[in-house]
Amino acid sequence: MPDNSGNHWRTKPVKAQRMKPLVTHLLSFVLLLTGAAQAQDNPQLNLPRIQITAGMYQIDAQVAQAPEQRTTGLMFRREMPQYEGMLFVFEQPSSLCFWMKNTLLPLTAAFVADDGTIVNLADMKPQTTDSHCATKPVRYVLEMNQGWFAKRGIKAGTKLAGVPFK
């Protein structure tokens, strides 16, 4: 039925009591989103782990395989044990580039071919957005504390061994 203004609909005033559940629900949703945003500021420490060898050296590598795991990588880590690193696994070889946004540790990235051969290494400064890229398409990137590879004489051409490279 039209109201006096000629509109074919009428709005009723919403009572404050009917708004309380809606406001409470929206507030809970906002707090949930805020909590999720804060959780992203924490390092990921519970990823699956695998053992990789580089000659006589053993590496305990966290595996970042899912897109969100790869995106976070080693961000927000304040320290990392000497023989620990992170292996980024991609679906297919491509020209990968990495940066260090929100990454507090100086790292070296080893860009690794399917057979475990290190294609190239790149030292990366903390909290920068400079691109560090593979010199040819690769499927794996192994990040270690900066200097780890150099101190052990591991360079491009060195072959890593472990389950991913079989």
C-alpha positions in Angstrom: 0.0 0.0 0.0 1.5 3.4 -0.9 2.4 5.8 1.8 1.6 9.5 1.7 4.8 10.3 -0.3 3.7 8.1 -3.2 6.2 5.3 -2.6 5.0 1.8 -2.8 6.9 0.7 0.3 7.2 1.9 3.8 10.2 1.8 6.2 9.6 1.1 9.8 12.0 2.5 12.4 14.4 -0.1 13.7 14.3 -0.5 17.4 17.6 -0.4 19.3 16.8 -3.8 20.8 16.7 -5.4 17.3 20.0 -3.7 16.4 22.0 -5.2 19.4 22.4 -8.7 17.9 23.5 -7.3 14.6 26.0 -4.9 16.1 27.3 -7.7 18.3 27.6 -10.0 15.3 29.5 -7.3 13.3 31.8 -6.5 16.2 32.6 -10.2 16.6 33.4 -10.4 12.9 35.7 -7.4 13.0 37.5 -8.8 16.0 37.9 -12.1 14.2 39.4 -10.3 11.1 41.7 -8.3 13.4 42.9 -11.4 15.1 43.6 -13.0 11.7 45.6 -10.0 10.6 47.6 -10.1 13.8 48.3 -13.9 13.3 49.9 -13.0 10.0 52.5 -11.0 11.9 53.8 -14.2 13.6 56.4 -16.5 12.1 55.3 -19.9 10.8 57.2 -22.5 12.9 55.1 -25.6 12.5 55.4 -26.4 8.8 56.3 -30.0 7.8 60.0 -30.7 7.8 62.3 -32.8 5.6 66.0 -33.6 5.6 68.2 -32.4 2.7 71.9 -32.9 2.3 74.5 -30.7 0.7 77.5 -32.9 0.4 78.3 -33.9 4.0 76.0 -31.2 5.5 72.6 -32.0 6.8 69.8 -29.4 6.5 66.6 -29.5 8.5 64.2 -27.7 6.1 60.7 -26.5 6.7 58.6 -27.1 3.6 56.5 -24.2 2.3 54.3 -25.8 -0.4 50.9 -24.1 -0.2 50.6 -20.6 -1.7 49.9 -19.0 1.7 52.9 -20.8 3.2 55.2 -19.6 0.4 53.9 -16.1 0.7 54.7 -15.9 4.4 58.0 -17.8 4.1 60.5 -16.8 6.8 58.8 -13.5 7.6 58.8 -12.3 11.2 61.5 -14.9 12.3 64.0 -13.3 14.7 66.4 -16.2 14.7 66.9 -19.5 12.9 69.2 -22.4 13.9 72.4 -22.8 11.9 71.4 -26.0 10.0 67.7 -25.0 9.6 66.2 -23.5 6.4 63.0 -23.3 4.4 62.4 -25.1 1.1 59.8 -23.4 -1.1 58.2 -25.9 -3.4 56.3 -24.8 -6.6 54.1 -26.8 -8.9 56.3 -26.4 -12.0 59.6 -24.8 -12.9 59.4 -21.0 -13.5 61.6 -17.9 -13.3 61.1 -17.3 -9.6 62.0 -14.1 -7.8 62.1 -13.6 -4.1 62.1 -10.5 -1.9 62.6 -9.8 1.9 59.5 -7.8 2.9 58.9 -8.3 6.7 61.8 -10.7 6.8 64.1 -9.8 9.7 67.0 -12.2 9.0 69.7 -11.9 6.3 69.3 -14.9 4.1 70.8 -16.6 1.1 68.4 -18.1 -1.4 69.5 -21.2 -3.4 67.5 -21.5 -6.6 67.4 -25.3 -7.2 66.6 -27.4 -10.3 64.3 -30.5 -10.2 67.4 -32.8 -9.9 68.7 -30.9 -6.8 71.4 -28.9 -8.6 71.8 -25.3 -7.3 71.3 -23.0 -10.3 72.4 -19.8 -8.5 72.6 -18.2 -5.1 71.5 -14.8 -4.0 72.3 -13.0 -0.7 69.3 -11.0 0.4 69.2 -8.1 2.9 66.4 -8.0 5.5 63.3 -6.0 5.0 63.9 -5.0 1.4 61.8 -5.4 -1.7 64.7 -5.9 -4.1 64.0 -8.8 -6.4 66.4 -11.8 -6.3 65.7 -14.1 -9.2 66.6 -17.5 -10.5 68.8 -17.4 -13.6 66.7 -20.1 -15.2 63.4 -21.7 -14.4 63.4 -23.7 -11.2 60.8 -25.4 -8.9 62.6 -25.1 -5.6 64.2 -22.4 -3.5 66.1 -23.1 -0.3 66.6 -20.2 2.0 69.3 -20.5 4.7 71.0 -18.0 7.0 73.2 -15.7 5.0 76.7 -17.0 4.6 75.7 -20.7 5.3 76.4 -21.8 1.7 79.6 -19.7 1.4 81.1 -21.0 4.6 80.8 -24.5 3.4 82.0 -23.9 -0.2 78.5 -24.7 -1.6 77.9 -22.8 -4.8 76.1 -23.0 -8.1 76.5 -26.5 -9.6 76.4 -28.2 -6.2 73.8 -31.0 -6.0 71.4 -31.2 -3.1 69.9 -34.6 -2.1 66.6 -35.4 -0.5 63.1 -36.6 -1.2 62.1 -33.6 -3.4 65.0 -34.1 -5.8 64.5 -37.8 -6.7 
